[in-house]
Amino acid sequence: SMTIQKDGKILVSGVSFISPNFVLFLQRFNNSGTIDSSFGVNGTAALFNNSLVLNPTSLALQNDGKIVL
């Protein structure tokens, strides 16, 4: 999923498999398309999980700017 913040930064979420876990990830990019290294660890926030229970199907922003997966 993808959404754009009010400041033009781009948020992208998804799931990847890194054996033996699935990884839920969220990346943020500057409006120029470059990775925003101030977000998470070098632009990526990740959560390891051993199932696909945390498979994001949508991404949204609350009015206060908080991210909801």
mmCIF file as gemmi writes it, N, C-alpha and C atoms, coordinates in Angstrom:
data_model
loop_
_atom_site.group_PDB
_atom_site.id
_atom_site.type_symbol
_atom_site.label_atom_id
_atom_site.label_alt_id
_atom_site.label_comp_id
_atom_site.label_asym_id
_atom_site.label_entity_id
_atom_site.label_seq_id
_atom_site.pdbx_PDB_ins_code
_atom_site.Cartn_x
_atom_site.Cartn_y
_atom_site.Cartn_z
_atom_site.occupancy
_atom_site.B_iso_or_equiv
_atom_site.pdbx_formal_charge
_atom_site.auth_seq_id
_atom_site.auth_asym_id
_atom_site.pdbx_PDB_model_num
ATOM 1 N N . SER Axp A 1 ? 0.837 -1.184 0 1 0 ? 1 A 1
ATOM 2 C CA . SER Axp A 1 ? 0 0 0 1 0 ? 1 A 1
ATOM 3 C C . SER Axp A 1 ? 0.877 1.241 0 1 0 ? 1 A 1
ATOM 4 N N . MET Axp A 2 ? 0.307 2.354 -0.414 1 0 ? 2 A 1
ATOM 5 C CA . MET Axp A 2 ? 1.056 3.596 -0.475 1 0 ? 2 A 1
ATOM 6 C C . MET Axp A 2 ? 0.126 4.762 -0.144 1 0 ? 2 A 1
ATOM 7 N N . THR Axp A 3 ? 0.677 5.773 0.521 1 0 ? 3 A 1
ATOM 8 C CA . THR Axp A 3 ? -0.045 7.02 0.76 1 0 ? 3 A 1
ATOM 9 C C . THR Axp A 3 ? 0.961 8.156 0.808 1 0 ? 3 A 1
ATOM 10 N N . ILE Axp A 4 ? 0.468 9.369 0.657 1 0 ? 4 A 1
ATOM 11 C CA . ILE Axp A 4 ? 1.336 10.547 0.682 1 0 ? 4 A 1
ATOM 12 C C . ILE Axp A 4 ? 0.956 11.42 1.862 1 0 ? 4 A 1
ATOM 13 N N . GLN Axp A 5 ? 1.97 11.787 2.663 1 0 ? 5 A 1
ATOM 14 C CA . GLN Axp A 5 ? 1.749 12.64 3.82 1 0 ? 5 A 1
ATOM 15 C C . GLN Axp A 5 ? 1.511 14.084 3.377 1 0 ? 5 A 1
ATOM 16 N N . LYS Axp A 6 ? 0.984 14.91 4.286 1 0 ? 6 A 1
ATOM 17 C CA . LYS Axp A 6 ? 0.712 16.317 3.985 1 0 ? 6 A 1
ATOM 18 C C . LYS Axp A 6 ? 1.958 17.06 3.527 1 0 ? 6 A 1
ATOM 19 N N . ASP Axp A 7 ? 3.143 16.648 4.014 1 0 ? 7 A 1
ATOM 20 C CA . ASP Axp A 7 ? 4.392 17.314 3.63 1 0 ? 7 A 1
ATOM 21 C C . ASP Axp A 7 ? 4.967 16.781 2.314 1 0 ? 7 A 1
ATOM 22 N N . GLY Axp A 8 ? 4.239 15.871 1.655 1 0 ? 8 A 1
ATOM 23 C CA . GLY Axp A 8 ? 4.668 15.327 0.369 1 0 ? 8 A 1
ATOM 24 C C . GLY Axp A 8 ? 5.495 14.068 0.468 1 0 ? 8 A 1
ATOM 25 N N . LYS Axp A 9 ? 5.849 13.642 1.688 1 0 ? 9 A 1
ATOM 26 C CA . LYS Axp A 9 ? 6.628 12.416 1.837 1 0 ? 9 A 1
ATOM 27 C C . LYS Axp A 9 ? 5.735 11.215 1.536 1 0 ? 9 A 1
ATOM 28 N N . ILE Axp A 10 ? 6.336 10.176 0.969 1 0 ? 10 A 1
ATOM 29 C CA . ILE Axp A 10 ? 5.608 9.009 0.473 1 0 ? 10 A 1
ATOM 30 C C . ILE Axp A 10 ? 5.839 7.833 1.42 1 0 ? 10 A 1
ATOM 31 N N . LEU Axp A 11 ? 4.756 7.19 1.861 1 0 ? 11 A 1
ATOM 32 C CA . LEU Axp A 11 ? 4.827 6.007 2.712 1 0 ? 11 A 1
ATOM 33 C C . LEU Axp A 11 ? 4.418 4.783 1.911 1 0 ? 11 A 1
ATOM 34 N N . VAL Axp A 12 ? 5.194 3.71 2.039 1 0 ? 12 A 1
ATOM 35 C CA . VAL Axp A 12 ? 4.923 2.462 1.337 1 0 ? 12 A 1
ATOM 36 C C . VAL Axp A 12 ? 5.011 1.329 2.352 1 0 ? 12 A 1
ATOM 37 N N . SER Axp A 13 ? 4.016 0.429 2.343 1 0 ? 13 A 1
ATOM 38 C CA . SER Axp A 13 ? 4.052 -0.718 3.246 1 0 ? 13 A 1
ATOM 39 C C . SER Axp A 13 ? 3.985 -2.001 2.438 1 0 ? 13 A 1
ATOM 40 N N . GLY Axp A 14 ? 4.44 -3.079 3.048 1 0 ? 14 A 1
ATOM 41 C CA . GLY Axp A 14 ? 4.387 -4.374 2.388 1 0 ? 14 A 1
ATOM 42 C C . GLY Axp A 14 ? 4.897 -5.477 3.291 1 0 ? 14 A 1
ATOM 43 N N . VAL Axp A 15 ? 4.956 -6.673 2.739 1 0 ? 15 A 1
ATOM 44 C CA . VAL Axp A 15 ? 5.435 -7.849 3.461 1 0 ? 15 A 1
ATOM 45 C C . VAL Axp A 15 ? 6.487 -8.526 2.614 1 0 ? 15 A 1
ATOM 46 N N . SER Axp A 16 ? 7.529 -8.986 3.271 1 0 ? 16 A 1
ATOM 47 C CA . SER Axp A 16 ? 8.581 -9.725 2.602 1 0 ? 16 A 1
ATOM 48 C C . SER Axp A 16 ? 8.869 -10.97 3.429 1 0 ? 16 A 1
ATOM 49 N N . PHE Axp A 17 ? 9.518 -11.96 2.856 1 0 ? 17 A 1
ATOM 50 C CA . PHE Axp A 17 ? 9.876 -13.175 3.59 1 0 ? 17 A 1
ATOM 51 C C . PHE Axp A 17 ? 11.381 -13.23 3.744 1 0 ? 17 A 1
ATOM 52 N N . ILE Axp A 18 ? 11.828 -13.245 4.994 1 0 ? 18 A 1
ATOM 53 C CA . ILE Axp A 18 ? 13.243 -13.449 5.321 1 0 ? 18 A 1
ATOM 54 C C . ILE Axp A 18 ? 13.265 -14.651 6.242 1 0 ? 18 A 1
ATOM 55 N N . SER Axp A 19 ? 13.625 -15.795 5.709 1 0 ? 19 A 1
ATOM 56 C CA . SER Axp A 19 ? 13.522 -17.08 6.409 1 0 ? 19 A 1
ATOM 57 C C . SER Axp A 19 ? 14.081 -16.998 7.829 1 0 ? 19 A 1
ATOM 58 N N . PRO Axp A 20 ? 13.366 -17.438 8.831 1 0 ? 20 A 1
ATOM 59 C CA . PRO Axp A 20 ? 12.088 -18.152 8.793 1 0 ? 20 A 1
ATOM 60 C C . PRO Axp A 20 ? 10.89 -17.237 9.059 1 0 ? 20 A 1
ATOM 61 N N . ASN Axp A 21 ? 11.055 -15.932 8.926 1 0 ? 21 A 1
ATOM 62 C CA . ASN Axp A 21 ? 9.989 -14.999 9.297 1 0 ? 21 A 1
ATOM 63 C C . ASN Axp A 21 ? 9.465 -14.191 8.119 1 0 ? 21 A 1
ATOM 64 N N . PHE Axp A 22 ? 8.225 -13.744 8.275 1 0 ? 22 A 1
ATOM 65 C CA . PHE Axp A 22 ? 7.682 -12.73 7.379 1 0 ? 22 A 1
ATOM 66 C C . PHE Axp A 22 ? 8.01 -11.385 8.01 1 0 ? 22 A 1
ATOM 67 N N . VAL Axp A 23 ? 8.256 -10.388 7.207 1 0 ? 23 A 1
ATOM 68 C CA . VAL Axp A 23 ? 8.611 -9.071 7.708 1 0 ? 23 A 1
ATOM 69 C C . VAL Axp A 23 ? 7.598 -8.062 7.177 1 0 ? 23 A 1
ATOM 70 N N . LEU Axp A 24 ? 6.917 -7.41 8.091 1 0 ? 24 A 1
ATOM 71 C CA . LEU Axp A 24 ? 6.035 -6.306 7.754 1 0 ? 24 A 1
ATOM 72 C C . LEU Axp A 24 ? 6.918 -5.065 7.734 1 0 ? 24 A 1
ATOM 73 N N . PHE Axp A 25 ? 6.919 -4.323 6.629 1 0 ? 25 A 1
ATOM 74 C CA . PHE Axp A 25 ? 7.802 -3.17 6.569 1 0 ? 25 A 1
ATOM 75 C C . PHE Axp A 25 ? 7.041 -1.924 6.141 1 0 ? 25 A 1
ATOM 76 N N . LEU Axp A 26 ? 7.586 -0.804 6.545 1 0 ? 26 A 1
ATOM 77 C CA . LEU Axp A 26 ? 7.073 0.506 6.18 1 0 ? 26 A 1
ATOM 78 C C . LEU Axp A 26 ? 8.278 1.351 5.815 1 0 ? 26 A 1
ATOM 79 N N . GLN Axp A 27 ? 8.255 1.936 4.622 1 0 ? 27 A 1
ATOM 80 C CA . GLN Axp A 27 ? 9.352 2.796 4.181 1 0 ? 27 A 1
ATOM 81 C C . GLN Axp A 27 ? 8.801 4.176 3.87 1 0 ? 27 A 1
ATOM 82 N N . ARG Axp A 28 ? 9.653 5.192 4.099 1 0 ? 28 A 1
ATOM 83 C CA . ARG Axp A 28 ? 9.243 6.547 3.772 1 0 ? 28 A 1
ATOM 84 C C . ARG Axp A 28 ? 10.263 7.162 2.822 1 0 ? 28 A 1
ATOM 85 N N . PHE Axp A 29 ? 9.718 7.839 1.805 1 0 ? 29 A 1
ATOM 86 C CA . PHE Axp A 29 ? 10.54 8.483 0.791 1 0 ? 29 A 1
ATOM 87 C C . PHE Axp A 29 ? 10.252 9.977 0.791 1 0 ? 29 A 1
ATOM 88 N N . ASN Axp A 30 ? 11.262 10.762 0.465 1 0 ? 30 A 1
ATOM 89 C CA . ASN Axp A 30 ? 11.082 12.195 0.293 1 0 ? 30 A 1
ATOM 90 C C . ASN Axp A 30 ? 10.281 12.423 -0.983 1 0 ? 30 A 1
ATOM 91 N N . ASN Axp A 31 ? 9.725 13.612 -1.144 1 0 ? 31 A 1
ATOM 92 C CA . ASN Axp A 31 ? 8.922 13.88 -2.339 1 0 ? 31 A 1
ATOM 93 C C . ASN Axp A 31 ? 9.755 13.838 -3.62 1 0 ? 31 A 1
ATOM 94 N N . SER Axp A 32 ? 11.074 13.825 -3.489 1 0 ? 32 A 1
ATOM 95 C CA . SER Axp A 32 ? 11.955 13.683 -4.656 1 0 ? 32 A 1
ATOM 96 C C . SER Axp A 32 ? 12.135 12.222 -5.061 1 0 ? 32 A 1
ATOM 97 N N . GLY Axp A 33 ? 11.636 11.284 -4.207 1 0 ? 33 A 1
ATOM 98 C CA . GLY Axp A 33 ? 11.775 9.858 -4.485 1 0 ? 33 A 1
ATOM 99 C C . GLY Axp A 33 ? 12.941 9.202 -3.776 1 0 ? 33 A 1
ATOM 100 N N . THR Axp A 34 ? 13.784 9.984 -3.096 1 0 ? 34 A 1
ATOM 101 C CA . THR Axp A 34 ? 14.896 9.406 -2.349 1 0 ? 34 A 1
ATOM 102 C C . THR Axp A 34 ? 14.396 8.905 -0.995 1 0 ? 34 A 1
ATOM 103 N N . ILE Axp A 35 ? 15.076 7.909 -0.449 1 0 ? 35 A 1
ATOM 104 C CA . ILE Axp A 35 ? 14.685 7.351 0.849 1 0 ? 35 A 1
ATOM 105 C C . ILE Axp A 35 ? 14.868 8.409 1.937 1 0 ? 35 A 1
ATOM 106 N N . ASP Axp A 36 ? 13.928 8.478 2.862 1 0 ? 36 A 1
ATOM 107 C CA . ASP Axp A 36 ? 14.004 9.416 3.984 1 0 ? 36 A 1
ATOM 108 C C . ASP Axp A 36 ? 14.732 8.72 5.128 1 0 ? 36 A 1
ATOM 109 N N . SER Axp A 37 ? 16.035 8.93 5.232 1 0 ? 37 A 1
ATOM 110 C CA . SER Axp A 37 ? 16.856 8.222 6.219 1 0 ? 37 A 1
ATOM 111 C C . SER Axp A 37 ? 16.547 8.629 7.653 1 0 ? 37 A 1
ATOM 112 N N . SER Axp A 38 ? 15.738 9.681 7.86 1 0 ? 38 A 1
ATOM 113 C CA . SER Axp A 38 ? 15.37 10.08 9.223 1 0 ? 38 A 1
ATOM 114 C C . SER Axp A 38 ? 14.21 9.252 9.771 1 0 ? 38 A 1
ATOM 115 N N . PHE Axp A 39 ? 13.616 8.406 8.936 1 0 ? 39 A 1
ATOM 116 C CA . PHE Axp A 39 ? 12.487 7.573 9.331 1 0 ? 39 A 1
ATOM 117 C C . PHE Axp A 39 ? 12.973 6.171 9.671 1 0 ? 39 A 1
ATOM 118 N N . GLY Axp A 40 ? 12.541 5.635 10.828 1 0 ? 40 A 1
ATOM 119 C CA . GLY Axp A 40 ? 12.934 4.275 11.209 1 0 ? 40 A 1
ATOM 120 C C . GLY Axp A 40 ? 14.444 4.128 11.227 1 0 ? 40 A 1
ATOM 121 N N . VAL Axp A 41 ? 14.927 3.034 10.647 1 0 ? 41 A 1
ATOM 122 C CA . VAL Axp A 41 ? 16.364 2.789 10.504 1 0 ? 41 A 1
ATOM 123 C C . VAL Axp A 41 ? 16.69 2.953 9.026 1 0 ? 41 A 1
ATOM 124 N N . ASN Axp A 42 ? 17.342 4.044 8.707 1 0 ? 42 A 1
ATOM 125 C CA . ASN Axp A 42 ? 17.701 4.352 7.312 1 0 ? 42 A 1
ATOM 126 C C . ASN Axp A 42 ? 16.497 4.33 6.376 1 0 ? 42 A 1
ATOM 127 N N . GLY Axp A 43 ? 15.355 4.813 6.865 1 0 ? 43 A 1
ATOM 128 C CA . GLY Axp A 43 ? 14.176 4.935 6.023 1 0 ? 43 A 1
ATOM 129 C C . GLY Axp A 43 ? 13.177 3.802 6.111 1 0 ? 43 A 1
ATOM 130 N N . THR Axp A 44 ? 13.497 2.761 6.894 1 0 ? 44 A 1
ATOM 131 C CA . THR Axp A 44 ? 12.623 1.588 6.974 1 0 ? 44 A 1
ATOM 132 C C . THR Axp A 44 ? 12.31 1.222 8.413 1 0 ? 44 A 1
ATOM 133 N N . ALA Axp A 45 ? 11.04 0.958 8.681 1 0 ? 45 A 1
ATOM 134 C CA . ALA Axp A 45 ? 10.608 0.389 9.961 1 0 ? 45 A 1
ATOM 135 C C . ALA Axp A 45 ? 10.132 -1.026 9.649 1 0 ? 45 A 1
ATOM 136 N N . ALA Axp A 46 ? 10.587 -2.018 10.421 1 0 ? 46 A 1
ATOM 137 C CA . ALA Axp A 46 ? 10.251 -3.418 10.134 1 0 ? 46 A 1
ATOM 138 C C . ALA Axp A 46 ? 9.801 -4.132 11.399 1 0 ? 46 A 1
ATOM 139 N N . LEU Axp A 47 ? 8.873 -5.068 11.217 1 0 ? 47 A 1
ATOM 140 C CA . LEU Axp A 47 ? 8.364 -5.897 12.305 1 0 ? 47 A 1
ATOM 141 C C . LEU Axp A 47 ? 8.402 -7.336 11.838 1 0 ? 47 A 1
ATOM 142 N N . PHE Axp A 48 ? 9.174 -8.178 12.535 1 0 ? 48 A 1
ATOM 143 C CA . PHE Axp A 48 ? 9.267 -9.587 12.168 1 0 ? 48 A 1
ATOM 144 C C . PHE Axp A 48 ? 8.09 -10.345 12.75 1 0 ? 48 A 1
ATOM 145 N N . ASN Axp A 49 ? 7.571 -11.29 11.98 1 0 ? 49 A 1
ATOM 146 C CA . ASN Axp A 49 ? 6.426 -12.085 12.392 1 0 ? 49 A 1
ATOM 147 C C . ASN Axp A 49 ? 6.572 -13.473 11.76 1 0 ? 49 A 1
ATOM 148 N N . ASN Axp A 50 ? 6.062 -14.496 12.424 1 0 ? 50 A 1
ATOM 149 C CA . ASN Axp A 50 ? 6.214 -15.852 11.884 1 0 ? 50 A 1
ATOM 150 C C . ASN Axp A 50 ? 4.986 -16.314 11.104 1 0 ? 50 A 1
ATOM 151 N N . SER Axp A 51 ? 4.091 -15.395 10.75 1 0 ? 51 A 1
ATOM 152 C CA . SER Axp A 51 ? 2.923 -15.762 9.952 1 0 ? 51 A 1
ATOM 153 C C . SER Axp A 51 ? 2.514 -14.567 9.092 1 0 ? 51 A 1
ATOM 154 N N . LEU Axp A 52 ? 1.545 -14.769 8.246 1 0 ? 52 A 1
ATOM 155 C CA . LEU Axp A 52 ? 1.052 -13.68 7.414 1 0 ? 52 A 1
ATOM 156 C C . LEU Axp A 52 ? -0.104 -12.942 8.062 1 0 ? 52 A 1
ATOM 157 N N . VAL Axp A 53 ? -0.275 -13.132 9.369 1 0 ? 53 A 1
ATOM 158 C CA . VAL Axp A 53 ? -1.367 -12.462 10.081 1 0 ? 53 A 1
ATOM 159 C C . VAL Axp A 53 ? -1.245 -10.951 9.936 1 0 ? 53 A 1
ATOM 160 N N . LEU Axp A 54 ? -0.03 -10.438 9.9 1 0 ? 54 A 1
ATOM 161 C CA . LEU Axp A 54 ? 0.191 -8.996 9.795 1 0 ? 54 A 1
ATOM 162 C C . LEU Axp A 54 ? 0.432 -8.573 8.35 1 0 ? 54 A 1
ATOM 163 N N . ASN Axp A 55 ? -0.452 -8.981 7.461 1 0 ? 55 A 1
ATOM 164 C CA . ASN Axp A 55 ? -0.315 -8.63 6.055 1 0 ? 55 A 1
ATOM 165 C C . ASN Axp A 55 ? -1.105 -7.358 5.785 1 0 ? 55 A 1
ATOM 166 N N . PRO Axp A 56 ? -0.421 -6.208 5.657 1 0 ? 56 A 1
ATOM 167 C CA . PRO Axp A 56 ? -1.159 -4.956 5.485 1 0 ? 56 A 1
ATOM 168 C C . PRO Axp A 56 ? -1.88 -4.894 4.141 1 0 ? 56 A 1
ATOM 169 N N . THR Axp A 57 ? -3.138 -4.544 4.183 1 0 ? 57 A 1
ATOM 170 C CA . THR Axp A 57 ? -3.893 -4.401 2.948 1 0 ? 57 A 1
ATOM 171 C C . THR Axp A 57 ? -4.215 -2.945 2.673 1 0 ? 57 A 1
ATOM 172 N N . SER Axp A 58 ? -3.964 -2.091 3.67 1 0 ? 58 A 1
ATOM 173 C CA . SER Axp A 58 ? -4.183 -0.665 3.464 1 0 ? 58 A 1
ATOM 174 C C . SER Axp A 58 ? -3.265 0.135 4.383 1 0 ? 58 A 1
ATOM 175 N N . LEU Axp A 59 ? -3.124 1.379 4.067 1 0 ? 59 A 1
ATOM 176 C CA . LEU Axp A 59 ? -2.254 2.287 4.796 1 0 ? 59 A 1
ATOM 177 C C . LEU Axp A 59 ? -2.977 3.617 4.866 1 0 ? 59 A 1
ATOM 178 N N . ALA Axp A 60 ? -3.029 4.211 6.066 1 0 ? 60 A 1
ATOM 179 C CA . ALA Axp A 60 ? -3.747 5.477 6.222 1 0 ? 60 A 1
ATOM 180 C C . ALA Axp A 60 ? -3.015 6.373 7.203 1 0 ? 60 A 1
ATOM 181 N N . LEU Axp A 61 ? -3.365 7.635 7.175 1 0 ? 61 A 1
ATOM 182 C CA . LEU Axp A 61 ? -2.813 8.61 8.107 1 0 ? 61 A 1
ATOM 183 C C . LEU Axp A 61 ? -3.959 9.184 8.933 1 0 ? 61 A 1
ATOM 184 N N . GLN Axp A 62 ? -3.75 9.255 10.239 1 0 ? 62 A 1
ATOM 185 C CA . GLN Axp A 62 ? -4.719 9.92 11.1 1 0 ? 62 A 1
ATOM 186 C C . GLN Axp A 62 ? -4.546 11.425 10.967 1 0 ? 62 A 1
ATOM 187 N N . ASN Axp A 63 ? -5.503 12.201 11.467 1 0 ? 63 A 1
ATOM 188 C CA . ASN Axp A 63 ? -5.411 13.666 11.4 1 0 ? 63 A 1
ATOM 189 C C . ASN Axp A 63 ? -4.182 14.205 12.106 1 0 ? 63 A 1
ATOM 190 N N . ASP Axp A 64 ? -3.693 13.472 13.14 1 0 ? 64 A 1
ATOM 191 C CA . ASP Axp A 64 ? -2.508 13.918 13.875 1 0 ? 64 A 1
ATOM 192 C C . ASP Axp A 64 ? -1.206 13.474 13.2 1 0 ? 64 A 1
ATOM 193 N N . GLY Axp A 65 ? -1.297 12.825 12.022 1 0 ? 65 A 1
ATOM 194 C CA . GLY Axp A 65 ? -0.116 12.402 11.288 1 0 ? 65 A 1
ATOM 195 C C . GLY Axp A 65 ? 0.372 11.007 11.606 1 0 ? 65 A 1
ATOM 196 N N . LYS Axp A 66 ? -0.23 10.348 12.598 1 0 ? 66 A 1
ATOM 197 C CA . LYS Axp A 66 ? 0.18 8.991 12.93 1 0 ? 66 A 1
ATOM 198 C C . LYS Axp A 66 ? -0.227 8.026 11.812 1 0 ? 66 A 1
ATOM 199 N N . ILE Axp A 67 ? 0.614 7.006 11.633 1 0 ? 67 A 1
ATOM 200 C CA . ILE Axp A 67 ? 0.435 6.042 10.559 1 0 ? 67 A 1
ATOM 201 C C . ILE Axp A 67 ? -0.374 4.851 11.069 1 0 ? 67 A 1
ATOM 202 N N . VAL Axp A 68 ? -1.351 4.411 10.271 1 0 ? 68 A 1
ATOM 203 C CA . VAL Axp A 68 ? -2.183 3.261 10.621 1 0 ? 68 A 1
ATOM 204 C C . VAL Axp A 68 ? -2.063 2.242 9.51 1 0 ? 68 A 1
ATOM 205 N N . LEU Axp A 69 ? -1.688 1.005 9.896 1 0 ? 69 A 1
ATOM 206 C CA . LEU Axp A 69 ? -1.619 -0.103 8.919 1 0 ? 69 A 1
ATOM 207 C C . LEU Axp A 69 ? -2.814 -0.99 9.089 1 0 ? 69 A 1
